[in-house]
Amino acid sequence: MYSAVNLSFIDGGKIAYVVRYKKSHAADAEEGGGHSDCILPGGAPVGYFGGGLVNAAGAVFSYSNFLASRPHYVNLSDARGAPCVSTVLVMDVGKARAEAFRKSWLSMRAKTDGFTILGNNCSTHASRACYAAGVTRSPEVSGVDTPTNLYDQIIKASLVPWRSYTGHVGFKPIQSGADELLTSFAVTLEPTQVPTEGGPRKR
């Protein structure tokens, strides 16, 4: 067992792409393909969910939504107990790109466009935000819209420095705020794998 790691997003220049049930940097996601979520500058968790498989309503989740319906995605003890292992791809994009990433999620929350299991799902929406932040060359996922395909696309593009962590993840708000997507969070990861890093070196 490795020591717990504090993943800091407080400087405002880092974002992350998260794949649930992905047990290592190189592994495919399990549990029906996993799920795509993201971490905003400041550390807030965010993701896109639907109520069914075909022509469902879509919704952008913030911390309270996760806590109510998928606590193992944001609460460390629940992640440990589930167990839910996540792979977190932390990207150093700078403050301007990080804010573009956040604004993309805010826009998707303001105007949702439904949910289908293929072509308009959690990975589709995460991909749009990644493109807005300049970490992919296309707003579309390469191939089928799956969490692993988007992860691999980001790695292959290698447009920004990244570091990949795998383990149980937990979030705790460190300030109060009416809008959780604008709130700062402490992000803790209990690693199950040694981190991997890549992308261009930061100057």
Residue, then its C-alpha position, 0 to 999 in steps of 0.5 A: m500500500y502506498s502513502a496517500v497523495n494530496l492532488s492540488f488544484i489550488d494554483g488554478g492551472k491544473i485540471a484532470y480527466v478521471v476514468r472510474y474502474k480503470k485499475s492502471h494507466a495501461a488497463d481498460a476500464e472495467e464495470g461496463g466500461g467505467h465512467s468519465d468524470c473531470i476535475l476542474p481548476g480548484g479541485a471540484p469534481v464534475g461529470y455528465f450523467g443520463g437517466g437511461l440508455v436511449n433519449a434520456a435526460g442529461a445532467v451535469f453533476s457537481y459534488s452534492n449530486f455525486l454524494a447523493s447518488r454515487p458517493h464512491y466517486v467522491n467520498l474516500s471511505d466509500a471508494r475504498g469500500a465499494p471498491c472503486v478504483s479510479t485513474v486520474l490524469v492530471m494535466d498542467v494546462g495553465k490558468a487560461r486553458a483551465e478556465a476554458f475547461r471550466k467554462s465548457w462545463l458551465s455551458m454544458r450545465a446551462k444547456t444540456d443536450g440529452f444522453t444516449i449510451l453511444g455518441n452522447n454520453c459521459s465521455t462525449h461531454a468530457s471530450r468537449a471540455c478537453y478540446a476547449a482546454g487544448v488537450t485534444r485536437s478534436p472535440e470528438v472522441s477517437g472511435v467509440d465514445t468510451p472513457t478509455n478511448l478518450y483517455d488514450q486520445i489525450i495521451k496520444a495527443s500529448l499536447v500538455p504535461w500530464r501525470s497519471y495516478t490510480g487509486h481511491v479518490g476523495f474530495k472535501p470542500i475547503q471553502s463554502g460557495a453557492d456554486e460547487l463548480l466554482t468552489s475549491f476542494a481538497v483532493t486525496l488519492e490513496p494510490t494502488q499503482v505507481p504514478t506515470e507521467g508524460g507529455p511535453r516537459k513544462r518550461 
